[in-house]
């Protein structure tokens, strides 16, 4: 993993992408810090992080779009697959390299609460726990972006897919609030989710029988519940949609609470998509 990590980290800065990302992120954080903490006189650095969440929908796809797709486009992935390095080491090396670049501007921003504290009363525990939560949220988004990058050879397609997926996660609470909570609506939502799940299994494993079986099982469970007791299905899909809202899990950090459930959630999403990426690469490695 160490070899891949160093190679990827060097690639980010050799290709200038790392410098551009860090410069732009620092500019965004700096502008919002001035606007929120100095012009509006709020002593809460966590409000800055709340304001910049949406902008990172654009930055993370740019950061992750080349991680796997560029390897496939240049056929250098064949060298990785033939090396004695495990697939997990390859993916984790790429993930931690991207996470390091993502973390640099936030390491710098750790000084901002100290600067703000010279002009007002700052709750440092809340400020730094919010930075920690934002890093974990960024790690989950990076894992999603790397997985989507592993599905295509085009960096542009990878960036668009990542942006679309993260935008959907960002809008999920709003979509959940406008969706009917009836049992029939929940059933329809779970059926669509079952089709999507089956397609993802097929993409990662190239096994149509397995994808149909798992997708069918995912669809069969809510269908059976609907037939047995419709009231038990009411509002369940809305709850499931809220569970997929990655960005909203950061809210408690903004409100001054260290949310252990959110920490576990971000780590789980990260590990899950790292696993998905490994499975997609393993299929290509042995095909």
NORZIGI-V396717 format. One line per field, one symbol per residue. burial: I if it has 9 or more other C-alpha atoms within 8 Angstrom, else O. A space follows every 10 residues. Layout:
# NORZIGI-V396717
burial->???
This chain:
# NORZIGI-V396717
burial->IOOIIIOIIO OIIOOOIIIO IIIOIIOIIO OIIIIIIIOO OOIIIIIIII OIIOOOIIII IIIIIIIIII IIIOOIIOOI OOOOOOIOII IIIIIIIIII IIIIIIOOII OIIOOIIOOO OIOOOIIIII IOIIIIIIII IIIIIIIIII IIIIIOOIII IIIOOIIOII IIIOOIOOOO IIIOIIIOII IOOIIOIIII IIIIIOOOOI IIOIIIOIIO OIIOIIOOOI OIIIIIIIIO IIOOIIIOOI IIIIOOOIOO OIIOOIIOII IOIIOIIIII IIIOOOO
